Amino acid sequence: MNPTMSHAFKKNFLGNSPGWYESAIIAFLVFNPLILYVFGPFVMGWVLIAEFIFTLAMALKCYPLQPGGLLAIEAVLMGLTSPEAVYNETVSNFQVILLLMFMVAGIYFMRDMLLFTFTKILLGVKSKTTLSFLFCFAGAVLSAFLDALTVTAVLITISVGFYSVYHKVASGKKIVDVDHDHSDDDSVRELNREKLEDFRAFLRSLIMHGAVGTALGGVTTLVGEPQNLLIAEKAGWTFIEFFLKMTPVTMPVLACGLITCILLEKTKIFGYGAQLPEAVRQVLQESSDHDDAHRTQYQKAAMITQVVVALILVAALAMHWAPVGLIGLMVIVLLTAFNGITEEHRIGHAFEEALPFTALLVVFFAIVAVIHEQHLFSPVIAMVLEQDEAIQPGVFFLANGLLSAISDNVFVATVYINEVRAVYDAGDISREHFDKLVIAINTGTNLPSVATPNGQAAFLFLLTSAIAPLIRLSYMRMVIMALPYTIVLTTVGFLCVVYRL
């Protein structure tokens, strides 16, 4: 091959990713068949999981879709799974895909109302501790009745809005200027760089408090997380039954989680406690005052429409009128129709945030299909079911938490609830013990899984979203910032499962 052409191919591979990272991905692809041949599919399956987690950890250097996708394609070619298995895994999670495709886009059309509301809160609440508590508590309450991914989409939308306003001014432009690339720091004035870093730290802590709040609330009700519906169906529980059965574990965890939020802000450890710089507050205040003074009748009408549709959205999700994704499509139709957004290119921008992550999620399902096909978790499941009945709930909680942090809490919950239901149907355990195990499975998959971004879809969405590179929220930084919450939620949850059930 022509040396120039060879160099072009090498330069094109994974674009602007670091050279060592490109070499690592190539090494994975080259040596994986050898590992499969020498050690067999079971070991290769675990190696594949480690490699995929590595691509997630490097999300700020290279979007995981490309390297993760190459690993998934190779896994299919090596026979670790099949296209049919990947398809079936994707279809079984179709509600999550619908949610990402339509609900996140629906939130995009509410951004004016959301930014207006949260700007007033941000500027009105001077105490960072109080503000952090509000974000965490609001994330918990909203997730309990809506959906963790939807709430995370709101957090991302408002954070990008705040960041873009200050970044524009920090770059020497005026608030009224429309064209500005808030991802480019080259234009930021030297005297504003330190304030921008402080603002990033401020937003990181707020958004992490809110994200953990979605886990605290999502575990409490059957609509809070995707797997909760399946668990409730297998257990035969209604909305109220599910909430009451989980209360002995979820309410103490919620209380301790909120206390942790306050303590983290007071002690300023693990990356928390950053204050909103006064210069940034002044810029946001000026931007808010300017928008209020120059808001036209058409913009006011559009914002009223957004408020009405937001109320419809809350009612629809809380009463479960339809699958979440379809409700999101309804939101898109209502907001675009009544706010005069009828051009295709204007509608298309709303889907830019969610569709890359949707594609990544399907790649993730391919890795989950490998876990399923190669029975990678079977030894752990068998070990747990062999334990003495008295300690099974606690062991289930810990095993579910560990496996969820490694892979995905929806998949782990699905595997465990089906196994436990089969044991119950066979008459090997009582209904009372079955209920205890169901509670342990739900809380185990929802609480310790905050340890890593791949443990929960909402965390993974945050890691790969537009806000993550702007505020320097990397995989390891998320792990570190989630660590105190992981310790508290896991410890309190485990103690409640063991001693309160």
Phi, psi and omega in degrees: 000144176306128182304323179296317179295320178300318178296322180296317178298317181295319181291326181288330185297116181058022169055240186268016178295153178303147181301321180294327180290318177299318179296322179296316180295318178299318179298319177303310184295326182283316187272344180302314177300325178293317178299318178299317182293319185279316189253346178093170186292330182296310179295318180299325178298316178291324176298318180298319178300315179298319180295319181293319177298324176300317179294326177291320180297334181259025186301328180284341177272325181204127179304132189294347183302316185287303179295320178295322178295320177298319178295320180294318178298316179296322179299320177293316180296328180278355177085013178290334173208183182230159176303324179296318180294320178296317179298315181296321178295321180292316180297321181294340178250025186297329179298322179294320179295316176301318180301313181295318183296318190250319184292317180297321176294323178297319178297326179303320182282356176257005191300326181296313180294319181294316181295320177300312183295310185286336174294318178297319179294314182299318182279334182278329181262109184279330183282123179295323179297315178296317180297316179297317178299317179298317179296315181294314181293317178297319177300320180292311182295314181295320181293328180296328184249343180251255180195140185300320180294321179297314180296320178297321177299322177295314179301318180295315182300313183288325180293318177298321179298311178301312185298316184295326180296310182288320181301323179298313181290322179296339179269006176091007179265169179268157180302327184282345180297137184267311185279116176199135177263100184281003176265354183257113181271355182299329183274353182291130181293146186302319183290346180260354186295319180295319179295323179296319178296319178296321179293322176300315180297321178299311181293322178302313182294318180298313185290329177288321174301315180295320180295318177295325176301325179295328177286320180298320180275326184298333183282345191277332185232164184285349176257359185290322180226152182304320184285342181298323178298316179295316180299315180296322179296314180294327181274345181074033182259143173276179181303311182294316179301314180302312181300314183291322179296323183278340187308317180304336179258314190288325182289314174299322179296317179300313180298314181291327177295318179291324176296320178299319178303313181295315182296321180296321179288325180289320183273343179057042179251166179058029176088009179259173175093354181296135182267159175283116179303140183300324179296323179289318178302319180296319179295315180296323178295316179297320178296317179296316180296320179296315180297319180297320184285331186250011180289123182279169178298324179294319179293322176295319179296319179296321181290323176298318177300318180296322178296314180298314180294326177298319177295320176297320179299313180299315179297317182296319180286318181296324181263001176053055179297326183200169173307145188305318181299321180290325175296322177298320178296321177299319179298316178300313182298313182295313184290320180288322181293314185274351176249011172072025178266093187241356179275137184301318184293330177288325178287324184300327181300330183294336184266355184295326184286318191271327188293321174301320179291326176299317177297318178298322181296323177294322174299319178299321178296331176295320176294320177297323177298323176296316178303317181292311185293323183266003176054045184295331181266355184303317179301322180292316179299314181298318181298318181295315182292341179276350182289161177299141186303329184292328183256000183302315181303315180295319179293320177300316181302310182292317181296317178297319180296316180297311182293325179294320179294328180283316186245267186202132186292332179294314180296314182298315179299319180298315181297311186291319183293325177292320178296314182292321178296321179296319178295319179294316180298331179283352178083017184274344177225157180281167178296321180299316180290324177301316179298319178298318180292323179297317178298317180296322179293314182295311182289325180295322180279338184263332187265300180295343183291352176289353183299325182227154178298331180279354180289328181228140182300323180295321179291319179295321177298318178297315181300323185260011183276176180293332184283330186303308179292332181293319183256013176059046179264089182273175179301308183293326178293322176296318179299314181295315181290333178276345187305310179299321176295318180301314181297313183293311182297319181291315182295309181295318179299315180297313180298321179291320178297319183285318190253344184254345181274000000 
